[in-house]
Amino acid sequence: MQAMLVEVNSASALKVLRSLSQNKEIRIVEETSSGSPALPGEATSLSDFQAWIEQAETAPTVSLDEAKKIWSAKRSSLQKSIR
């Protein structure tokens, strides 16, 4: 299972999502609390923002060169699967 937050901007797109939900292919969660300051919604408290920064500073990182190599391999794989 993977969870994602999606902002739906059209009625037709929402209709498609609701049909998928009725077929039990996806489950729509009406309200979420993502807590990300990058997303629209309620203002983040100072303590929540500081906790978010602390978590980001302690999260594992990947060098730019390594990320480019990973993406290059993934891009090649995706392009082969499309053709």
N, C-alpha and C positions, 0 to 999 in steps of 0.2 A: 504494500500500500504506500502511496505517496500522497502527501497533502500539499496543496498549493492555494494561494490566495489570488483570486481573479476578479478584476473589476470589469463588469459587463456594461457596455455602452449602447447596446441596441436591443430592441425587443425581440428581433429575430434570433439573435445569439442566445438570449435568455430562454427562448422557446426550445432551441436545440438542447441546451443544458437540462432543461426540465424534462424533456423526453428521454434523455439518457438516464436521468434520475428515476423516472418511472419504470425504466427497463432494468433497474438495479445495477447499471453499469458504473454509475458514480453516485456519491452521496453529497448532497448540498448541505453545508453547514451555514445557516443563515447569519449568525453573528460569530465573529472571532475577535480575539484580542491578540493581535500580532505583536504589539509593543514596539514596532519599528518606527523610528522617527522619519524614515524615508517614505512612509505611506500616509495618505490622508486620514484624518480622524481626530480624536481628542489629543490635546497637548500632552506631551510626556513630562512626567515630574522630573525634577532635578536628580533625585536619587535613582530613578529608573534609567535616566540618561547616563549617569555615572557608572551604573552597573553594566550597561550596554557597552560603554567604552572599555571598562575593565575586561569584560568578556572578549571583546575584539582584540585587546592587547595580548591576552593569554592564549588565544586560539592559534592552532598550528598555521604556519605560513608556507608558501611555495615560492621559490625564486622565479623571477620573470623568465629566465631562460628555460627552466623546467616547465613552466606553464605553457610557453610557446611550443615546446616539443610535444607535450601532451595534446595540445589543441591541434597541432599539425597532424599527428597520428589519427586523432578522432575525425578531423575534417576529411582526411584521405579515406578512412573507413566509411564515413557517411556518403561521400561522393561515389564510392564503388557500389554501395548498396542502392543508390538512386539509379544508376545506369543499368 
